[in-house]
């Protein structure tokens, strides 16, 4: 199933390289700059992974994570913090050096604190604060992108359950939410990611009139500034691929679309 990622930060462009790596790995990324935007996304779309920067426009990142962990849909959601430049974990000094110092046997003297130690402690304290607030991992903007991507995938492996496949069935339509694939009348129908997202919204909102702006928000996200007619183009392509099953998607003039199940037999 396609992994939906939300990145919340006051300056999302600073993590552009990491976000591009996630998209290159087949993940869908939505950006939000305010905490209230994230709450709206979680309430209407949900997400599989939440990335949080140190600062949001309207809230501190640590406090935001702490609040999410206390209640709401993100209580069990994997959360990864992304902080400003942080040092890589240091290698522990050799025990033999400590032995010389402890027993007065000479040997190398303890090293003096390096310049910038206070800064390093401040960076470490931010990372620690995120972990204490409930973050599953804490990455840094100056770390290697490949390592960041590997750490993100490791968190997803740890947190994703091995639950049985989740299916939505309506008549001859069967959408597999685990593998994110579609079968119509038992035959596999290839769809683009947006077409699959669009079909999921229709199936999960049966018998509801869905306006074009609503579909834009659900499928393309808050940050989409294109024409609402993009919805019409994707619905037309979706109908072509659904074949006879396209009859269930009805156009509501001047408003949007509505999916009408055959005899209300939608089940999951």
Secondary structure, DSSP 4 states (H G I P E B T S, - for coil): -PPEEEEE-TTGGGGHHHHHHHHHTT-EEEEESSHHHHHHHHHHT--SEEEEESB-SSSBHHHHHHHHHHSSTTSSSEEEEEESS-PPPPPPPPHHHHHHHHHT--SSPPPPPPTTHHHHHHHHHHHHHHHHHT-SEEEETTS-HHHHHHHHHHHHHHHS--PPP-EEEETTEEEETTTTEEEETTEE----HHHHHHHHHHHHTTT-EEEHHHHIIIII-TT--S-THHHHHHHHHHHHHHGGGGGGEEEETTTEEEE--GGG--B-
